[in-house]
Amino acid sequence: MAASKQHWLVKQEPSAYSWDDFQKEKSTAWTGVRNYQARNHLSEMKRGDPVLFYHSVKEKAVVGTASVEKTAFPDETTEDPRWIAVQLKVGKSMKTPVTLEAIKEEPALKQIALIKQSRLSVMPLSDSEYQRILEMGGLA
Protein backbone atom coordinates (compact mmCIF):
# COMPACT_ATOMS: atom_id res chain seq x y z
CA MET A 1 0.00 0.00 0.00
CA ALA A 2 1.42 3.40 -1.01
CA ALA A 3 1.97 6.01 1.65
CA SER A 4 -0.61 8.79 1.60
CA LYS A 5 0.40 12.17 0.31
CA GLN A 6 1.40 14.91 2.72
CA HIS A 7 -0.05 18.36 2.12
CA TRP A 8 1.99 21.57 2.34
CA LEU A 9 1.73 25.34 2.39
CA VAL A 10 4.56 27.56 1.14
CA LYS A 11 4.72 31.29 1.75
CA GLN A 12 6.26 33.93 -0.47
CA GLU A 13 6.32 37.70 -0.59
CA PRO A 14 4.64 38.64 -3.87
CA SER A 15 7.19 41.42 -4.38
CA ALA A 16 9.93 38.74 -4.45
CA TYR A 17 8.09 36.00 -6.37
CA SER A 18 4.37 36.21 -7.01
CA TRP A 19 1.68 33.75 -8.04
CA ASP A 20 1.63 35.53 -11.43
CA ASP A 21 5.38 34.88 -11.79
CA PHE A 22 4.84 31.22 -10.95
CA GLN A 23 1.98 30.90 -13.46
CA LYS A 24 4.17 32.34 -16.22
CA GLU A 25 7.08 30.00 -15.41
CA LYS A 26 4.86 26.90 -14.76
CA SER A 27 7.60 25.40 -12.56
CA THR A 28 10.11 26.84 -10.10
CA ALA A 29 12.89 25.80 -7.76
CA TRP A 30 11.76 26.72 -4.23
CA THR A 31 15.06 28.21 -3.08
CA GLY A 32 16.20 30.59 -0.38
CA VAL A 33 14.68 28.83 2.63
CA ARG A 34 16.95 29.62 5.59
CA ASN A 35 14.94 28.33 8.54
CA TYR A 36 15.89 24.87 9.84
CA GLN A 37 12.32 23.76 10.52
CA ALA A 38 11.18 24.91 7.06
CA ARG A 39 14.21 23.16 5.52
CA ASN A 40 13.26 19.95 7.31
CA HIS A 41 9.76 20.24 5.85
CA LEU A 42 11.26 20.67 2.36
CA SER A 43 13.25 17.46 2.89
CA GLU A 44 10.03 15.58 3.72
CA MET A 45 8.25 16.62 0.52
CA LYS A 46 7.54 13.82 -1.96
CA ARG A 47 6.92 14.01 -5.69
CA GLY A 48 3.22 14.68 -6.30
CA ASP A 49 2.49 16.11 -2.84
CA PRO A 50 -0.11 18.90 -3.06
CA VAL A 51 0.98 22.41 -2.06
CA LEU A 52 -0.87 25.65 -1.33
CA PHE A 53 0.82 28.91 -2.43
CA TYR A 54 0.41 31.76 0.08
CA HIS A 55 1.19 35.44 -0.53
CA SER A 56 2.67 36.85 2.67
CA VAL A 57 3.23 40.42 3.92
CA LYS A 58 0.51 42.70 2.49
CA GLU A 59 -1.93 40.33 0.78
CA LYS A 60 -1.84 37.48 3.34
CA ALA A 61 -3.88 34.96 1.36
CA VAL A 62 -3.69 31.51 -0.21
CA VAL A 63 -3.83 32.32 -3.92
CA GLY A 64 -3.24 29.00 -5.66
CA THR A 65 -2.20 25.37 -5.69
CA ALA A 66 0.95 23.57 -6.79
CA SER A 67 2.55 20.17 -6.51
CA VAL A 68 6.02 18.85 -5.77
CA GLU A 69 7.69 18.07 -9.08
CA LYS A 70 11.18 17.18 -7.80
CA THR A 71 12.24 16.31 -4.26
CA ALA A 72 15.07 17.89 -2.26
CA PHE A 73 18.25 18.94 -4.05
CA PRO A 74 21.04 21.42 -3.11
CA ASP A 75 19.88 25.05 -3.05
CA GLU A 76 21.74 26.82 -5.85
CA THR A 77 21.45 30.19 -4.10
CA THR A 78 24.04 29.28 -1.46
CA GLU A 79 27.36 27.47 -1.16
CA ASP A 80 26.25 26.00 2.19
CA PRO A 81 25.34 22.32 1.62
CA ARG A 82 22.91 22.29 4.55
CA TRP A 83 20.28 24.19 2.54
CA ILE A 84 18.00 22.49 0.05
CA ALA A 85 15.27 23.31 -2.45
CA VAL A 86 12.44 21.45 -4.17
CA GLN A 87 10.92 21.95 -7.61
CA LEU A 88 7.26 23.00 -7.60
CA LYS A 89 4.83 22.80 -10.50
CA VAL A 90 2.04 25.36 -10.78
CA GLY A 91 -1.54 24.22 -10.24
CA LYS A 92 -4.76 26.22 -10.21
CA SER A 93 -5.58 29.73 -9.04
CA MET A 94 -8.02 30.02 -6.18
CA LYS A 95 -11.37 31.26 -7.46
CA THR A 96 -11.43 33.39 -4.32
CA PRO A 97 -8.14 34.04 -2.44
CA VAL A 98 -8.39 32.62 1.07
CA THR A 99 -7.24 35.36 3.41
CA LEU A 100 -5.42 34.88 6.69
CA GLU A 101 -8.38 36.59 8.36
CA ALA A 102 -10.79 34.01 6.88
CA ILE A 103 -8.48 31.17 7.96
CA LYS A 104 -8.36 32.55 11.52
CA GLU A 105 -12.18 32.74 11.59
CA GLU A 106 -12.66 29.13 10.38
CA PRO A 107 -13.08 26.73 13.35
CA ALA A 108 -11.78 23.76 11.31
CA LEU A 109 -8.46 25.61 10.85
CA LYS A 110 -7.80 26.69 14.43
CA GLN A 111 -4.75 24.39 14.75
CA ILE A 112 -3.17 25.31 11.39
CA ALA A 113 0.56 26.07 11.51
CA LEU A 114 -0.06 29.28 9.54
CA ILE A 115 -1.60 30.74 12.70
CA LYS A 116 0.49 28.93 15.32
CA GLN A 117 3.89 29.47 13.62
CA SER A 118 3.27 32.55 11.53
CA ARG A 119 6.92 33.09 10.52
CA LEU A 120 7.44 29.59 9.13
CA SER A 121 7.72 29.66 5.30
CA VAL A 122 7.11 25.94 4.59
CA MET A 123 4.63 23.99 6.70
CA PRO A 124 2.67 20.76 6.64
CA LEU A 125 -1.11 20.74 6.54
CA SER A 126 -3.46 17.94 7.47
CA ASP A 127 -5.63 16.55 4.69
CA SER A 128 -8.70 18.16 6.27
CA GLU A 129 -6.98 21.59 6.56
CA TYR A 130 -5.89 21.40 2.92
CA GLN A 131 -9.38 20.36 1.76
CA ARG A 132 -11.09 23.07 3.81
CA ILE A 133 -8.87 25.79 2.29
CA LEU A 134 -9.64 24.45 -1.20
CA GLU A 135 -13.36 24.64 -0.37
CA MET A 136 -12.99 28.20 0.92
CA GLY A 137 -11.13 29.14 -2.26
CA GLY A 138 -13.76 27.61 -4.54
CA LEU A 139 -11.66 24.68 -5.78
CA ALA A 140 -13.42 21.78 -4.04
N, C-alpha and C positions, 0 to 999 in steps of 0.2 A: 504494500500500500504506500503510495507516494505521500510525502509530508505535505501538510496543508501550507498554502501560501501565507506569508507574513504580509501585513499591510504597513505602509509607511507614510509619513508626511515630511516633506522637505520645505524649508523656508528660504526665501531669497528676497533681497531688497530689489524692487523693480528698477531702481535707478542703476543697479549693477548688472542685472540679468532678469529681464521681464518674461512673463508668459508669452507676450508677442514675439520676443526674441526666440524663445524656445519653439514656438509654432513655425517660425520661418526656417529654423535649422533642422527641425524634426527629431534631432537626437543631440545630446550634449554630454560631455564629461562633467560630472558633478565634482568639481575641484574646489580647493580652498578651505576645506573644513579643517579647523584648527582647535577643536574641542575634543578631548579624549573620549567622552561618552558618545558624542555624535560620530566620531571615527569608528568606535566599536559597533555602532548601529550600521554604518556603511559596510563593515566587514561581514555582517550577518545577512545582508541583502542577497537574495537569490534571483537568478534570471527568471523573468516573468512576474515577479512580485509587483502588486499594484502600489502606486504612489500617488499621493495628493500633493499638488504644487500650491504653496502658500506665499502670497505677497506680504512681506513684513513691513515694518516702519509705518508709513502713512496709510496705506490701503487696508492692511490687516484683514485679509480674506483668502480663503481657498478659492482659487480661480480656475483650476483645471486638474486633469488626471495625467498620469504617466505610468510607465512600467520600467522595471530594471531590464536593460538590454545586455549589459555585460557586468559581471561581478567584479569585486575589488581588484584594483591594479594600482601601481605607484602613481601618486599625484604628481603630474608634470610641472606644477607650479612651485615646487620646492625641491631642494636637494636632500632634504631630510627623509630617509626611508620609512620613518614611522607613519607618515601620512599617506592616505589612500584616497582613491576616487572610485566612482562607479559610472557606468554609461547609462543614461536615462533616455527613453524613447517617448516622444510626446503622445498624449492621448487626446481626450476631448476637453473642450472648454465647459465650465459650469454654465448652465443656462442662467443661473442666478448666482453670483459670487456669494460664498458663505462667510459672512463676517465673523470676526472674533467675538463681537458682541452677541451675535446670534448663537454661536457655539457656547458661550458662557451662560446663555439663557435656556439652553436645551438640557433638561434633566438627564437624558441618556448620555450626555457628554461631560458630566460633572467630574469624572476621573481622568479626562484626556490630558496627556502630557503637555499639550499646547498651553493649557491653563496652569498646570502644576509646575512645569519647568519652562517658563516662557522664553528663556534665552537659548534653549537647545535648538539647533538648526536641522537636525535629522532625528526623527523619533518614531517609535513603533506605534501602531494603532491596533486596537482589537478589531476583529471582523465587524462586530456590531457598530463600533465607532465609525469605521470606514463607510459602512453601508448607510448609516444615519446621515453622514455628511453628504454622500451622494444624493440621498433623498432630498435633503435640504437644498441642494444645488440644482435639483431638477433632472438628475441623471439616473435615477432608479425608479 
